[in-house]
Amino acid sequence: MADGSVLRVGTLNLASGRGPAGAVLPADRIARAVAGLDVDVLAVQEVDAAQPRSGSTDQAALVAGALDAVDWRFVPTVAGTPSPVRSWSPVEHLLHGPGDEPREPHYGVALVSRRPVLAWSVLPLGGGRGRLPVRATDPRTGRPRWWWVPDEPRVAVAARLAGLTVVGTHLSFAPPTALRQLRAIHRWAAGLPGPVVLAGDLNLPGGLPARLLGGVPLVRTATFPGHDPRVQLDHLVSLGASPAGPGEAVGLDVGDHRALVAPVRGGG
């Protein structure tokens, strides 16, 4: 980035590899879907590792391979399998990267880079007490029912590149908790080598995240639900990075949100 070259930053909610019909896709189909993204750094949310429901695939490594990434990190927030029945436990301060073999089911976020990463850092954001109503099958009866799903812990992960830092995250579905987490990221980002781009599913609508951060939204368009987007929950927000052209939303054959990609210039 020191020469002013353009870097394309993106975000994708992978939804544990589920396709448009709601079923988890085979690993090769996930890889083909992601490989079509023209992106240098990608923040990925709802990432499985060694989960039976997704074929025990290391999805962060899968995405990294599909993008020909030179470095990546997976940050699990949950040990076990997220489900309407809490059978998982929170995880903090773990970073998995190339060469790390997942040995038990985890779930969290990832940050993948085609450019060399100079340093990685993680900010634990905690969770909230809110519960999300979700209609899903009861494994005991095989019938659909409403569940009150508890919130899980959240984190932010930062990759420092030459001239730019990219922060990836997935904030709480409860707006008051998401706002608290966003403010924590804002304070943290002020101490990171700038400029900074925040990328992720922030679970906050429209222009609100950029206004609260005092940043510039790199893409303004609806992203959710992916098949017929009506609200923008996914964001790329510049904190000092110069936009290098228009961003875009990209519909993929994986995930339940539209991906976002935007070009930026970093510092010298």
C-alpha positions in Angstrom: 0.0 0.0 0.0 3.0 2.3 0.4 2.9 3.0 -3.4 -0.7 4.0 -3.2 -2.0 0.8 -4.8 -5.7 0.0 -4.6 -6.8 -2.7 -2.2 -10.3 -4.3 -2.4 -11.9 -5.0 1.0 -15.0 -7.1 1.4 -17.3 -8.7 3.9 -19.4 -11.9 3.7 -21.8 -13.6 6.2 -21.1 -17.3 5.2 -24.0 -18.6 7.3 -22.0 -21.8 8.1 -21.9 -22.5 4.3 -25.6 -22.7 3.8 -27.0 -22.1 0.3 -30.1 -20.3 -0.9 -32.3 -23.4 0.0 -31.0 -23.3 3.6 -28.9 -26.5 3.4 -25.2 -26.5 4.0 -23.3 -26.8 0.7 -20.5 -29.2 0.0 -17.0 -27.7 0.5 -16.3 -27.5 -3.2 -19.4 -25.5 -4.0 -18.6 -23.1 -1.2 -15.1 -22.7 -2.6 -16.4 -22.0 -6.1 -18.9 -19.4 -4.9 -16.3 -17.5 -2.9 -13.6 -17.8 -5.5 -15.7 -15.4 -7.7 -15.1 -12.5 -5.4 -12.6 -10.0 -6.5 -11.3 -9.1 -3.1 -7.9 -8.7 -1.4 -9.1 -8.8 2.2 -12.3 -10.5 3.2 -14.0 -10.4 6.6 -16.2 -13.5 7.1 -18.9 -14.1 9.6 -20.7 -17.3 10.9 -17.7 -19.5 10.2 -17.7 -23.2 11.2 -14.6 -25.3 12.1 -14.9 -29.1 12.6 -18.7 -28.8 12.9 -20.5 -32.1 12.0 -23.4 -30.0 10.5 -20.9 -28.6 7.8 -19.0 -31.8 7.1 -16.3 -31.0 9.7 -14.8 -28.6 7.2 -12.3 -25.8 8.3 -14.3 -23.1 6.6 -11.8 -20.3 7.2 -9.1 -22.4 5.6 -11.5 -23.3 2.7 -12.3 -19.6 2.0 -8.6 -18.7 2.3 -7.7 -21.4 -0.3 -10.4 -20.3 -2.7 -9.1 -16.7 -2.6 -5.4 -17.7 -2.9 -4.8 -15.9 0.4 -1.3 -15.6 1.8 -2.5 -15.3 5.4 -5.7 -15.6 7.5 -7.0 -16.0 11.0 -10.1 -17.7 12.4 -11.3 -16.4 15.8 -13.7 -18.8 17.5 -16.3 -17.3 19.8 -18.1 -20.5 20.6 -16.9 -24.1 21.5 -19.6 -26.5 20.4 -22.4 -25.9 18.0 -24.7 -22.8 18.1 -28.3 -24.0 18.3 -31.6 -23.0 19.9 -30.6 -25.2 22.9 -27.5 -23.8 24.5 -25.0 -26.6 24.3 -22.0 -24.4 23.6 -19.5 -22.5 25.8 -17.9 -19.2 25.1 -14.3 -19.0 23.9 -12.0 -16.0 24.1 -8.5 -15.0 23.0 -7.9 -17.7 20.4 -6.5 -17.2 17.0 -6.3 -20.1 14.5 -4.3 -19.7 11.3 -2.5 -21.7 8.6 -1.2 -25.0 9.9 -3.7 -25.1 12.9 -5.9 -28.2 12.7 -9.3 -27.7 14.4 -9.8 -30.6 16.8 -13.3 -29.9 18.1 -16.3 -27.9 16.9 -15.9 -24.2 16.9 -17.8 -21.2 15.4 -16.8 -17.6 15.0 -15.4 -15.1 12.5 -12.4 -15.0 10.1 -10.3 -12.5 8.3 -8.6 -13.5 5.1 -5.9 -11.6 3.2 -4.2 -11.9 -0.2 -1.7 -9.3 1.0 1.0 -9.9 3.7 -0.2 -9.2 7.2 2.2 -7.5 9.5 0.4 -8.1 12.8 -2.9 -9.6 14.1 -4.9 -8.4 17.1 -8.2 -9.3 18.7 -10.7 -7.3 20.8 -13.2 -9.4 22.8 -16.6 -7.7 22.7 -18.7 -9.9 25.0 -22.3 -10.7 24.4 -25.7 -9.6 25.6 -28.7 -10.8 27.4 -31.0 -10.5 24.4 -32.7 -13.5 22.8 -33.7 -13.8 19.2 -36.9 -15.6 18.1 -36.1 -18.2 15.5 -38.4 -20.7 13.9 -36.6 -24.1 13.6 -37.2 -27.8 13.8 -37.3 -29.4 17.3 -34.9 -32.3 17.2 -37.0 -34.1 19.8 -40.2 -34.1 17.8 -39.2 -33.3 14.2 -41.7 -30.4 14.1 -41.0 -26.7 13.6 -41.4 -24.4 16.6 -40.3 -21.0 17.8 -37.1 -20.8 19.9 -35.6 -18.0 21.9 -32.0 -18.2 20.9 -29.4 -16.7 23.3 -26.8 -14.3 22.1 -23.2 -15.5 21.8 -20.0 -13.7 22.5 -18.6 -11.4 19.8 -15.1 -10.3 18.8 -13.3 -8.0 16.4 -10.1 -9.1 14.6 -7.7 -6.7 13.0 -5.1 -7.3 10.3 -2.4 -4.7 10.0 -1.2 -4.4 6.4 1.3 -2.0 4.9 -0.6 1.3 4.9 -4.0 0.0 6.1 -5.6 -1.9 8.9 -8.8 -4.0 8.3 -11.0 -4.9 11.2 -13.6 -7.7 10.8 -16.5 -8.3 13.2 -20.0 -9.7 13.6 -22.0 -7.7 16.1 -24.9 -8.8 18.3 -28.5 -9.2 16.9 -29.7 -7.1 19.9 -29.3 -3.4 18.8 -28.4 -2.0 22.3 -25.6 -4.6 22.6 -24.5 -4.0 19.0 -24.2 -0.3 19.7 -22.1 -0.9 22.8 -19.9 -3.2 20.8 -19.5 -0.7 18.0 -18.5 2.0 20.4 -15.8 -0.4 21.9 -14.5 -1.0 18.4 -14.4 2.8 17.7 -12.2 3.3 20.8 -10.0 0.4 19.9 -9.6 1.4 16.3 -8.4 4.9 17.4 -5.2 3.1 18.7 -4.6 1.0 15.6 -2.2 2.0 12.8 -4.4 3.9 10.4 -6.2 4.3 8.2 -8.7 1.7 9.2 -11.6 0.0 7.4 -14.3 -1.8 9.5 -15.9 -4.7 7.7 -18.6 -7.0 8.8 -22.2 -7.9 9.6 -22.9 -5.1 12.1 -26.6 -6.0 12.6 -27.3 -2.2 12.5 -29.2 -0.6 9.6 -28.3 1.8 6.8 -26.0 4.8 7.6 -26.1 4.4 11.4 -22.7 2.6 11.9 -20.8 5.2 9.8 -22.5 8.1 11.6 -21.6 6.7 15.0 -18.1 6.0 13.9 -17.6 9.3 12.2 -16.5 7.4 9.1 -17.4 7.1 5.5 -19.7 4.3 4.2 -18.0 2.6 1.2 -21.2 0.9 0.0 -24.8 2.0 0.6 -27.2 -0.7 -0.5 -29.4 -3.3 1.1 -27.8 -6.7 1.8 -30.3 -8.8 3.7 -31.9 -11.1 3.0 -29.6 -12.2 0.2 -32.3 -13.4 -2.2 -34.3 -10.2 -1.9 -32.4 -7.6 0.1 -34.5 -4.9 1.9 -32.1 -3.6 4.7 -28.4 -3.0 4.9 -26.9 -5.0 7.9 -23.5 -5.5 6.3 -21.0 -2.6 6.2 -17.7 -1.4 5.0 -16.8 1.8 6.8 -13.7 3.8 6.1 -11.9 5.5 9.0 -9.4 7.5 7.1 -9.0 5.3 4.0 -9.7 7.0 0.7 -12.3 5.4 -1.5 -10.8 4.4 -4.8 -14.0 3.9 -6.7 -17.6 2.7 -6.2 -18.3 -0.3 -4.0 -20.8 -3.0 -4.8 -23.1 -5.7 -3.3 -22.5 -9.2 -4.7 -25.0 -12.0 -4.7 -23.3 -15.4 -4.1 -24.5 -19.0 -4.1 -23.5 -19.3 -0.4 -24.6 -17.3 2.7 -27.9 -15.5 3.4 -26.6 -12.0 3.0 -25.2 -10.2 -0.1 -21.4 -9.8 0.1 -19.9 -6.2 -0.1 -16.7 -5.2 -1.8 -15.1 -1.8 -2.2 -11.7 -0.5 -3.4 -9.7 1.8 -1.0 -6.3 3.5 -0.8 -4.4 3.3 2.4 -1.7 5.5 3.8 1.8 5.9 2.6 
